[in-house]
Amino acid sequence: MKCRTKRLAAWGLAATVAVGLAGPAQAAQCGNTSSGFPAWVEQFKVEARSAGISQNTLDRAFKNARYATKTISLDRNQKSFKLSFEQFMQKRGGAAIISKGKRLKQQNAGLFAAIEKKYGVPAGPLIAIWGMESGFGAFSGNQHTVSAVATLAYDCRRSAYFTENLYALLQLIQKGWLSPDFKGAAHGEIGQTQFLPANVARFGADGDRNGSVNLATAADALASTANFLRAHGWSRGGGYQPGQANFGAIQGWNAASVYQRAIAVIGAEIDG
């Protein structure tokens, strides 16, 4: 998977994304069926051009974009988040994540120590998220990312939220940091811990200290996740179980209560 961003602070991607998002208010008409998607794309392109996205970027990005039926189906049927905690842990392989996570913590002790020193986030919750999101990098998605994010931006359910992410994705493509035909998860998530495009710009971090951010690598994905949690209120040394100081940061990562609890429990088992 190619997911490379170079020197975020120096290049100012977050700022350029913010400029793009400060463009004209959304005028393209959202819809809940595939029939209106082509017209929405054409109207969106007009708005995106006035917000600073080049015609060349738009042509390349939308050349192979299609209404993502699978994305809509998954978005409407996130059944695992409706399971009991015990059912969720079984379905998502909680015990296996704990077992492998303990080994990975030992094998990468230096990396996790460096991340905790910088961001204040211990290994447990990071490894829990890593395992839950991509099976520790084994599968980061095979869906056409522009199609997925554009479809969700068009869809009326969360149009404004995913329109923001579509602008961010186009900025990544315009900078040359993502291919127009990049493939990720069904909702447009990128990399080993599944960042949405807008969060790549906001929280991407160089965990392996090679001068770039590549969320396809474990070190950068884990450092970026720690940076996200810190930005969402993580306090160094605080607990992260429900009711404790840092559980709110986990809630910022994912809105599903069963997922939040799973990350807290798996993380605690890994941290010992």
C-alpha positions as CSV (number, residue, x, y, z in Angstrom):
1,M,0.0,0.0,0.0
2,K,1.3,3.4,-0.9
3,C,0.4,6.0,1.6
4,R,3.2,8.5,1.9
5,T,3.2,12.0,3.2
6,K,6.4,14.0,3.4
7,R,7.4,16.4,6.2
8,L,3.9,17.5,7.2
9,A,4.9,20.5,9.2
10,A,7.3,21.8,6.6
11,W,5.0,21.2,3.7
12,G,1.9,22.5,5.5
13,L,-0.6,19.9,4.4
14,A,-2.9,20.6,7.3
15,A,-3.0,24.3,6.4
16,T,-3.7,23.5,2.8
17,V,-6.5,21.1,3.7
18,A,-7.9,23.8,6.0
19,V,-7.9,26.3,3.0
20,G,-9.7,23.7,0.9
21,L,-12.3,23.1,3.6
22,A,-12.8,26.9,3.9
23,G,-14.0,27.0,0.3
24,P,-17.6,27.5,-0.8
25,A,-20.4,26.0,1.3
26,Q,-21.6,22.7,0.0
27,A,-24.2,23.2,-2.8
28,A,-24.2,19.8,-4.5
29,Q,-27.4,18.0,-3.8
30,C,-26.9,14.9,-1.7
31,G,-28.9,11.7,-2.4
32,N,-29.6,8.2,-1.1
33,T,-29.5,6.3,-4.4
34,S,-26.9,5.9,-7.1
35,S,-28.9,7.7,-9.7
36,G,-27.9,11.2,-8.6
37,F,-24.2,10.5,-8.0
38,P,-22.9,11.5,-11.5
39,A,-24.6,14.8,-11.3
40,W,-23.4,15.4,-7.8
41,V,-19.8,14.7,-8.9
42,E,-20.0,17.3,-11.6
43,Q,-21.4,19.9,-9.2
44,F,-18.8,19.0,-6.6
45,K,-16.0,19.5,-9.1
46,V,-17.2,23.0,-9.7
47,E,-17.1,23.7,-6.0
48,A,-13.7,22.0,-5.6
49,R,-12.1,24.1,-8.3
50,S,-13.1,27.3,-6.6
51,A,-11.7,25.8,-3.3
52,G,-8.2,25.4,-4.9
53,I,-8.3,21.8,-6.3
54,S,-6.8,21.8,-9.8
55,Q,-8.7,20.6,-12.8
56,N,-5.9,18.0,-13.4
57,T,-6.3,16.6,-9.9
58,L,-10.1,16.4,-10.3
59,D,-9.7,14.7,-13.7
60,R,-7.3,12.1,-12.3
61,A,-9.1,11.5,-9.1
62,F,-12.5,11.0,-10.6
63,K,-11.5,9.1,-13.7
64,N,-12.2,5.7,-12.2
65,A,-14.5,6.8,-9.4
66,R,-17.9,5.1,-9.2
67,Y,-20.8,5.0,-6.8
68,A,-19.5,2.6,-4.1
69,T,-22.4,0.2,-3.5
70,K,-20.4,-1.9,-1.1
71,T,-19.4,1.1,1.0
72,I,-23.1,2.1,1.3
73,S,-24.1,-1.4,2.2
74,L,-21.4,-1.6,4.9
75,D,-22.3,1.9,6.2
76,R,-25.9,0.9,6.6
77,N,-25.2,-2.5,8.2
78,Q,-22.5,-2.1,10.8
79,K,-24.0,-4.9,12.8
80,S,-20.9,-5.8,14.8
81,F,-21.3,-2.6,16.8
82,K,-24.7,-3.7,17.9
83,L,-23.4,-6.9,19.5
84,S,-22.9,-7.5,23.2
85,F,-19.4,-6.9,24.4
86,E,-18.7,-10.7,24.6
87,Q,-20.1,-11.3,21.1
88,F,-18.1,-8.4,19.7
89,M,-14.8,-9.7,21.3
90,Q,-15.4,-13.1,19.8
91,K,-16.4,-11.8,16.4
92,R,-13.4,-9.5,16.2
93,G,-10.9,-11.9,17.6
94,G,-10.2,-10.1,20.9
95,A,-8.3,-13.1,22.4
96,A,-6.1,-13.4,19.4
97,I,-5.3,-9.7,19.4
98,I,-4.3,-9.9,23.0
99,S,-2.1,-12.9,22.4
100,K,-0.3,-11.6,19.4
101,G,-0.3,-8.0,20.8
102,K,1.8,-9.2,23.8
103,R,4.4,-10.7,21.5
104,L,4.5,-7.6,19.3
105,K,4.9,-5.4,22.4
106,Q,8.0,-7.4,23.4
107,Q,9.4,-7.5,19.9
108,N,9.0,-3.7,19.4
109,A,9.8,-2.6,22.9
110,G,12.0,0.2,21.7
111,L,9.4,1.7,19.4
112,F,6.7,1.6,22.0
113,A,9.0,3.2,24.6
114,A,9.8,6.0,22.2
115,I,6.2,6.6,21.3
116,E,5.2,6.7,25.0
117,K,8.0,9.1,25.8
118,K,6.9,11.5,23.1
119,Y,3.1,11.2,23.3
120,G,2.4,9.8,26.7
121,V,0.4,6.9,25.3
122,P,1.4,3.3,26.4
123,A,1.6,0.3,24.1
124,G,-1.6,-1.4,25.1
125,P,-4.3,0.8,23.5
126,L,-2.1,1.4,20.4
127,I,-1.7,-2.3,19.8
128,A,-5.4,-2.9,20.5
129,I,-6.3,-0.4,17.8
130,W,-3.7,-1.8,15.4
131,G,-5.0,-5.3,15.8
132,M,-8.6,-4.3,15.6
133,E,-8.3,-2.0,12.6
134,S,-6.1,-4.1,10.3
135,G,-5.1,-7.3,11.9
136,F,-1.7,-5.7,12.6
137,G,-1.3,-4.5,9.1
138,A,-2.4,-7.8,7.4
139,F,-5.3,-6.2,5.6
140,S,-5.8,-2.5,5.1
141,G,-8.6,-2.6,2.5
142,N,-9.1,-3.1,-1.2
143,Q,-11.8,-0.5,-2.0
144,H,-11.2,2.4,-4.4
145,T,-10.7,5.2,-1.9
146,V,-12.0,8.2,-4.0
147,S,-15.1,6.2,-4.8
148,A,-15.7,5.3,-1.2
149,V,-15.2,8.8,0.2
150,A,-17.1,10.6,-2.7
151,T,-20.0,8.2,-2.3
152,L,-20.2,9.0,1.4
153,A,-19.9,12.7,0.7
154,Y,-22.8,12.4,-1.7
155,D,-24.9,10.2,0.6
156,C,-27.2,12.4,2.8
157,R,-26.5,10.5,6.0
158,R,-23.1,12.1,6.8
159,S,-22.5,14.3,3.8
160,A,-20.8,17.3,5.5
161,Y,-18.4,15.0,7.4
162,F,-17.3,13.1,4.4
163,T,-17.2,16.1,2.1
164,E,-14.5,17.4,4.5
165,N,-12.6,14.1,4.1
166,L,-13.1,14.2,0.3
167,Y,-11.4,17.6,0.1
168,A,-8.5,16.3,2.3
169,L,-8.2,13.2,0.1
170,L,-8.0,15.4,-3.0
171,Q,-5.3,17.5,-1.4
172,L,-3.3,14.3,-0.7
173,I,-3.6,13.4,-4.4
174,Q,-2.8,16.9,-5.5
175,K,0.4,16.9,-3.5
176,G,1.4,13.5,-5.0
177,W,1.2,11.7,-1.7
178,L,-1.6,9.3,-2.8
179,S,-2.4,7.7,-6.1
180,P,-5.8,8.7,-7.6
181,D,-6.5,4.9,-7.6
182,F,-5.3,4.2,-4.1
183,K,-7.2,1.4,-2.3
184,G,-8.1,1.4,1.3
185,A,-11.0,0.4,3.6
186,A,-14.6,0.8,2.8
187,H,-15.1,4.2,4.4
188,G,-11.9,5.6,2.9
189,E,-9.7,4.8,5.8
190,I,-5.9,4.7,5.1
191,G,-3.0,2.6,6.5
192,Q,-2.4,0.1,9.3
193,T,-4.6,1.9,11.9
194,Q,-7.1,3.2,9.4
195,F,-7.0,7.0,9.3
196,L,-9.6,9.0,7.4
197,P,-8.0,11.4,4.9
198,A,-8.5,14.6,7.0
199,N,-6.8,12.9,10.0
200,V,-3.7,12.0,7.9
201,A,-3.1,15.8,7.6
202,R,-3.9,16.6,11.2
203,F,-2.2,13.8,13.1
204,G,0.2,12.0,10.7
205,A,3.5,11.4,12.6
206,D,7.0,10.2,11.6
207,G,7.4,7.2,14.0
208,D,10.5,5.7,12.3
209,R,12.2,9.2,12.0
210,N,13.0,8.8,8.3
211,G,11.7,12.3,7.4
212,S,8.3,11.2,6.0
213,V,5.0,9.9,7.1
214,N,3.8,6.6,5.6
215,L,0.8,5.1,7.3
216,A,1.4,1.8,5.6
217,T,4.3,1.3,8.0
218,A,3.7,0.2,11.6
219,A,5.9,2.8,13.2
220,D,4.3,5.8,11.5
221,A,0.8,4.4,11.9
222,L,1.3,3.8,15.6
223,A,2.9,7.2,16.2
224,S,0.1,8.8,14.3
225,T,-2.5,7.0,16.4
226,A,-0.7,8.1,19.6
227,N,-0.7,11.7,18.3
228,F,-4.4,11.5,17.6
229,L,-5.1,10.2,21.1
230,R,-3.0,12.9,22.7
231,A,-4.8,15.6,20.6
232,H,-8.1,14.1,21.9
233,G,-7.2,14.6,25.5
234,W,-4.8,11.8,26.5
235,S,-3.0,12.6,29.7
236,R,0.3,10.9,30.4
237,G,0.1,8.3,33.2
238,G,-3.7,8.4,33.4
239,G,-5.9,5.3,33.2
240,Y,-7.9,4.5,30.1
241,Q,-10.7,2.3,31.4
242,P,-14.4,3.5,31.3
243,G,-14.7,6.4,33.8
244,Q,-10.9,7.1,33.9
245,A,-9.1,10.1,32.6
246,N,-8.1,8.8,29.1
247,F,-11.2,6.9,28.1
248,G,-12.5,10.0,26.4
249,A,-9.6,9.9,24.0
250,I,-10.5,6.4,23.0
251,Q,-14.1,7.6,22.5
252,G,-12.7,10.2,20.2
253,W,-11.2,7.4,18.1
254,N,-14.5,5.5,17.5
255,A,-18.0,6.4,18.5
256,A,-19.2,2.8,19.1
257,S,-19.3,2.0,22.8
258,V,-18.6,-1.7,22.3
259,Y,-15.5,-0.8,20.3
260,Q,-14.3,1.6,22.9
261,R,-14.7,-0.9,25.7
262,A,-12.9,-3.6,23.6
263,I,-9.9,-1.3,23.1
264,A,-9.8,-0.5,26.8
265,V,-10.0,-4.1,27.8
266,I,-7.6,-5.5,25.2
267,G,-5.1,-2.7,25.9
268,A,-5.1,-3.4,29.6
269,E,-4.5,-7.1,29.0
270,I,-1.5,-6.2,26.8
271,D,-0.1,-3.7,29.2
272,G,-0.5,-6.1,32.0
